[in-house]
Amino acid sequence: MGKHVLVVLSNPTDGQEDAYNDWYDNTHLGEVLQIPGITAAQRFEINGAPTRGEAAHKYMALYELDTDTPQASLDELGVRVQDGRVEMSDAIDGKTIFASLFTPHGERMTE
């Protein structure tokens, strides 16, 4: 099977950071992990000032996909968002979301 990573960068809606984090951690991740092919998820918060450039997003979520058909998993995510099985929250700023699928380019390296 193929390994892929869906990277999602996002921000909370102004004044909704607590609701955003509660929804993301306690609702959204669990719903997304029910989608075939999506095998793991983890959230990150920016730590300090950017090392280069300007930070447009405070939060990042990484979703690991273990499938030869990652687009099918993303399509299913879209279907579930549309039919309500994956709940979206007003606490996430929908205007600033960035999401993109990445596939490894070469082998993973360690020391």
N, C-alpha and C positions, 0 to 999 in steps of 0.2 A: 504494500500500500504506500501511497505517497504521503509525505509529511508537508504540511503547509501551516502558515501562521496568518491569522486575520488580525491586523493591527487597527484598533479603534482609538482615536484621540478625541476627547470631548471635554466639555465644561458644564458646570451646573448653571441653571438659570439664576440670574441675580437674586440673592436672598434665599435660595433654595438648596444650599450646599448640603445641609443635614438630610433633607428629604432625598436628594440625589444619591448620596452615599448609601442611605438605607435601602432605597429601591434597587440600586445597582448590586449591592452585596447580598441582600436578602430576597430579592425577587428575580431580577434580570439574569444574573449568571446561572442560576439553577434552571431557568426556563430555556436558556440557550443551550445548556449542556444536554438537554433532552433531544436535540437535533442529531440525527444520524450523521456520523463523520466528525462531529465536534467532540473532542475527547478531553479537553482541559481548558481552564480559563483562569486568568490571574489579572488583578488590577494593580496599577502603580500610580503613585502621586509624584509630581515633579519634586525634586529635592534641591532646593536652592535655585540660584540664577542659572540660566542656560550657559553652557560652556562656549557656545557660539550662536550668534543670531538672536532672535527674539522668540520667546515662548508664546505660542498662540493657544496652547492647551495646558490645562493643569493636570489632567488625568489621562491615563492610557490603560487600555485593556488588551491583553493578548489572548487570543483563542487559538488553541492548537487543533488542527484538523489532521486526521489520519485516514485518508481516503484517496482513491485515484480519481474521484470526481468532485473536487472541492466546489465547483460552481453549483452542483446539485444541492450541496449543504447550504450554500448561500441563498439559493433560490427558495429552499424550504424555510430558511429564516425569514425571508420576505413574505412568504405565504402566511407563516405563523404570526408575524407582526400584523398583517392585514386582517386576519381573522380573530385576533385577540388572544391567541394562545401564548404569544410573547407580548407581555404588557409593556408599553412604552409610557414614560412618565413625563409630565409637564416640567419636572425638575431638571431634565436634561435640555441643554440649549441646542435645539435641532438645527439652528442656523450655522453652528460652528463645528459640527461633527465631521471628522475625517475618518474614512475606513478604506482599507485596501488589503488585498490578499497577497501574501508573499510566498514564494516557493524557493527552497534552498538553491543557491547557485554555488555548487561545490560542497565539499565535505565540512562538517563541523570540526573545528580545530581546538585543541587544548594545549597546555604546556608541552 
